[in-house]
Amino acid sequence: MSEVEIRQSRLGKRPIDLPKGVTVNISADVVDVQGPKGKVKRAIPTGVIAKKDGESILVTADAVGKDHARLQGLGRALIAAMVKGAAEGYERTLELHGTGYRCELKGRTIHFNLSLSHPATFDLPQGIDAEVPKDSKGTVLILRSADKEAIGQAGASIKSLRPPEPYGGKGIRFRGEQIRRKAGKAGKGRK
C-alpha cells in the first residue's frame, strides 16, 4: 500500500506577513491578534496548526488527502482576515432608500425610521463602531470594526430590519449592492 500524498493549498501555504504594530499570540487552538485598529480573538478550526515564524505566520493542517488543503486554506484565510482587521480595520456602508427612511445614532443604539408600525432599534455589539455622516441627512450608516465576521453579521442584521423590495427599491442595502427589480402591474399586457 502506498503512502497517502499530502496536498497543500496554493494560497494556504503562503506565509501571512505581520504589519508593523500587530502582535499575534498563538495558543493550542486560539489565535489572539492585537493591532492599532483593535483586538481580535478566535478559536481556529480543529485540524489547523498555526506557527509563528519571525514576522510571519505559517499555517498547516494535520489531515490527509484533500482535507489537508481545505483546512489549510480555511485556517490561512481566517488568520489573514484577523491580521488585516487589527492592522487596517473593516468598514461597511449601508444606505437607506425610501421616503422618510432615516437613522440616528444615540450612544450605542441606532434608531431607525422605516415607516413601520413600531420603532426599530439596533444595539451595536461590542467592538463595532457606527457613524451617521451629517451631510447624508440620516440616510447613510457607516460601520467600522476589526472583526470581519462581526461587522458582516451586524450589517446583515440591520439590513433585515427592512430588506430592499424588488418593485420600488425601498429598504436598507449595502453600498454598491444591485437590487433585482421587477416591473410590477405596469409590465402586464393590456387587453
Secondary structure, DSSP 8 states (H G I E B T S, - for coil): -----B---TTTTS-EE--TT-EEEE-SSEEEEEETTEEEEEE--TTEEEEEETTEEEEEES--BHHHHHHHHHHHHHHHHHHHHHHT-EEEEEEEESTT-EEEEETTEEEEE-S-SS-EEEE--TTEEEE--GGGTTSEEEEEES-HHHHHHHHHHHHTTS---TTT--EEEETT--------GGGS---
